[in-house]
Amino acid sequence: MPPAKSSYVCLPCRASYKLPFSFHPLKGPREYGRRCPRCTRELIHVGAAFAPPPRRDTNAWRALSVVLHAGIRFHMGCCDGPGWRPRTLREVKERAAFARRTGEPLRQALLRRDL
């Protein structure tokens, strides 16, 4: 059986790659310091359920950058997938304003579907 593949992202290049991901039952996931083939910066592991935005959509990539820097990833759940994630900069700004207004952590506010 071939190894499972997971998505890795390079934010400066706005590129996504599906690469093999290995998991040891006792040691956990093994990261190998994956590098972007374009710029040689380290790739960010985002999970198997990630769908990248088009490269020309800079606002979607900026929104993705905020989501990833908040520590949110796109890993598969049991049956329902990774759940809702903001895909536009407007959705990110609305949730950031909500987080400032209510005192809720940004990470939790970004995962809210409705405000």
C-alpha positions as CSV (number, residue, x, y, z in Angstrom):
1,M,0.0,0.0,0.0
2,P,1.5,3.4,-1.0
3,P,2.1,6.0,1.8
4,A,-0.7,8.5,2.5
5,K,-0.3,11.9,0.9
6,S,-1.0,15.2,2.7
7,S,-0.9,18.8,1.5
8,Y,2.0,21.2,2.1
9,V,1.9,24.9,1.3
10,C,4.5,27.6,0.4
11,L,2.8,30.9,1.2
12,P,5.3,33.2,-0.6
13,C,5.0,31.2,-3.8
14,R,1.3,30.6,-3.4
15,A,1.8,26.9,-4.2
16,S,0.4,23.7,-2.8
17,Y,2.0,20.2,-3.0
18,K,0.7,16.7,-2.2
19,L,3.6,14.8,-0.6
20,P,3.8,11.5,1.2
21,F,3.2,11.7,4.9
22,S,4.4,9.0,7.3
23,F,3.1,8.3,10.7
24,H,4.6,6.0,13.3
25,P,2.1,4.6,15.8
26,L,4.4,5.2,18.8
27,K,6.5,8.2,17.7
28,G,3.7,10.2,15.9
29,P,4.1,12.0,12.5
30,R,7.6,12.3,11.0
31,E,8.4,15.6,9.4
32,Y,11.4,15.8,7.1
33,G,11.8,19.5,6.7
34,R,10.1,19.6,3.4
35,R,11.3,22.4,1.1
36,C,9.5,24.3,-1.7
37,P,10.9,23.4,-5.1
38,R,10.6,27.0,-6.2
39,C,12.1,29.1,-3.4
40,T,13.6,26.4,-1.1
41,R,11.7,27.8,2.0
42,E,10.2,25.3,4.4
43,L,6.7,24.1,3.5
44,I,3.8,24.3,6.0
45,H,2.0,21.0,6.6
46,V,-1.7,21.9,6.2
47,G,-3.4,18.5,6.2
48,A,-5.0,16.1,3.8
49,A,-8.4,17.9,3.4
50,F,-6.9,21.1,2.1
51,A,-8.1,22.6,-1.2
52,P,-5.8,25.4,-2.4
53,P,-7.2,28.7,-3.8
54,P,-6.2,29.7,-7.3
55,R,-2.6,31.2,-7.4
56,R,-3.9,34.5,-8.8
57,D,-6.4,35.0,-6.0
58,T,-4.2,37.0,-3.6
59,N,-7.0,37.8,-1.2
60,A,-7.7,34.1,-0.6
61,W,-4.0,33.4,-0.1
62,R,-3.8,36.3,2.5
63,A,-6.8,34.8,4.3
64,L,-5.2,31.4,4.2
65,S,-2.0,32.9,5.7
66,V,-3.9,34.4,8.6
67,V,-5.7,31.0,9.2
68,L,-2.4,29.0,9.1
69,H,-0.5,31.5,11.3
70,A,-3.4,31.2,13.9
71,G,-2.5,27.5,14.0
72,I,-5.5,26.1,12.2
73,R,-5.0,23.2,9.8
74,F,-7.1,21.1,7.4
75,H,-7.0,17.6,8.8
76,M,-9.7,15.1,8.2
77,G,-12.2,14.4,11.0
78,C,-13.9,11.1,11.5
79,C,-16.8,11.6,9.1
80,D,-17.3,15.3,8.5
81,G,-14.0,16.5,7.2
82,P,-12.0,19.4,8.6
83,G,-15.0,21.7,9.2
84,W,-15.6,25.3,8.1
85,R,-12.7,27.6,7.4
86,P,-12.8,31.3,6.2
87,R,-11.8,31.5,2.5
88,T,-12.0,35.2,1.9
89,L,-10.2,38.2,3.5
90,R,-13.6,39.7,4.3
91,E,-14.6,36.7,6.4
92,V,-11.2,36.8,8.2
93,K,-11.6,40.5,9.0
94,E,-15.2,40.0,10.3
95,R,-14.1,37.3,12.6
96,A,-11.0,39.2,13.8
97,A,-13.3,42.2,14.7
98,F,-15.6,39.8,16.5
99,A,-12.7,38.4,18.4
100,R,-11.5,41.9,19.5
101,R,-15.1,42.9,20.4
102,T,-15.9,39.8,22.5
103,G,-12.5,38.9,23.8
104,E,-12.7,35.4,22.2
105,P,-9.4,34.0,21.0
106,L,-8.7,34.6,17.3
107,R,-8.3,30.9,16.6
108,Q,-11.8,30.1,17.9
109,A,-13.4,33.1,16.1
110,L,-11.8,32.0,12.8
111,L,-13.5,28.6,13.1
112,R,-17.0,30.1,13.6
113,R,-19.3,29.6,10.6
114,D,-21.8,32.3,11.8
115,L,-21.3,35.4,13.8
